[in-house]
Amino acid sequence: MSAPDVTALLALSDERDLWQRACLERERAAYLAGYADGERDGYERGARYLEESWPAVVRPVMQDRPSHAELEERRWGPGGRRRHLRLVQEAE
C-alpha cells in the first residue's frame, strides 16, 4: 500500500469515526428522551390506576375493621397501654 493510499484510508477512517460518534450521540439523546417520556407516562398511568382501583381495594378492609380501642386492647391486653406499662414497671 502506498503512502497516498494509507493517507486516504486514514482520512476515511477518521470520517467514519466522526459519523459513528455523531450517530451514537443522537441515539443516546433519543434513548434518554424516550426513557423520560416512558417514565412519565408510566407514573401517570400508575396514578390513574390507583385513583380508579384503590377505593375498591380499600372498601372491604374499611368495612369490617376493628376500632382503634380494640386494636390497642389486642396489642397491650386488657386495660391498654397504661396497664401494660404499670405491669412492666412493677416487674422491674
C-alpha positions as CSV (number, residue, x, y, z in Angstrom):
1,M,0.0,0.0,0.0
2,S,1.4,3.4,-1.0
3,A,1.6,6.5,1.3
4,P,-1.3,8.2,-0.5
5,D,-3.5,5.1,-0.1
6,V,-2.7,5.0,3.6
7,T,-3.4,8.7,4.0
8,A,-6.8,8.4,2.2
9,L,-7.7,5.3,4.2
10,L,-6.9,7.1,7.5
11,A,-8.9,10.1,6.4
12,L,-11.8,7.9,5.6
13,S,-11.4,6.1,8.9
14,D,-11.4,9.4,10.8
15,E,-14.6,10.5,8.9
16,R,-16.3,7.3,9.7
17,D,-15.3,7.6,13.4
18,L,-16.8,11.1,13.4
19,W,-20.0,9.8,11.8
20,Q,-20.2,7.0,14.3
21,R,-19.7,9.3,17.2
22,A,-22.4,11.6,15.9
23,C,-24.8,8.7,15.4
24,L,-24.2,7.4,18.9
25,E,-24.7,10.8,20.4
26,R,-28.1,11.1,18.6
27,E,-29.1,7.6,19.6
28,R,-28.2,8.4,23.2
29,A,-30.2,11.6,23.2
30,A,-33.2,9.8,21.6
31,Y,-33.0,7.0,24.1
32,L,-32.9,9.4,27.1
33,A,-35.9,11.3,25.7
34,G,-37.8,8.1,25.1
35,Y,-36.9,6.9,28.6
36,A,-38.1,10.1,30.2
37,D,-41.3,10.0,28.2
38,G,-41.9,6.4,29.2
39,E,-41.1,7.0,32.8
40,R,-43.5,10.0,33.0
41,D,-46.2,8.1,31.1
42,G,-45.8,5.1,33.5
43,Y,-46.1,7.2,36.6
44,E,-49.2,9.0,35.1
45,R,-50.7,5.6,34.2
46,G,-50.0,4.3,37.7
47,A,-51.5,7.3,39.3
48,R,-54.7,6.9,37.3
49,Y,-54.8,3.2,38.1
50,L,-54.6,3.9,41.8
51,E,-57.3,6.6,41.6
52,E,-59.6,4.2,39.8
53,S,-58.9,1.0,41.6
54,W,-57.8,1.9,45.1
55,P,-61.3,2.6,46.5
56,A,-62.3,-1.0,45.5
57,V,-59.3,-2.4,47.3
58,V,-59.7,-0.4,50.5
59,R,-63.5,-0.7,50.8
60,P,-63.5,-4.4,52.1
61,V,-60.8,-3.6,54.6
62,M,-62.5,-0.5,55.9
63,Q,-65.9,-2.1,56.3
64,D,-65.2,-4.6,59.0
65,R,-62.2,-3.1,60.6
66,P,-61.8,-3.1,64.4
67,S,-61.9,0.2,66.3
68,H,-58.7,1.8,67.5
69,A,-59.6,0.9,71.1
70,E,-60.0,-2.7,70.1
71,L,-56.6,-2.7,68.3
72,E,-55.0,-1.2,71.4
73,E,-56.5,-3.8,73.6
74,R,-55.3,-6.6,71.3
75,R,-51.8,-5.1,71.3
76,W,-51.4,-4.3,75.0
77,G,-54.0,-6.6,76.6
78,P,-57.0,-5.6,78.8
79,G,-56.5,-2.2,80.3
80,G,-54.5,-0.9,77.4
81,R,-51.1,0.6,77.3
82,R,-51.2,2.1,80.8
83,R,-51.9,-1.2,82.4
84,H,-49.1,-2.8,80.4
85,L,-46.6,-0.1,81.4
86,R,-47.6,-0.4,85.0
87,L,-47.1,-4.2,84.9
88,V,-43.7,-3.7,83.3
89,Q,-42.6,-1.2,85.9
90,E,-43.8,-3.5,88.7
91,A,-41.8,-6.4,87.2
92,E,-38.6,-4.3,87.3
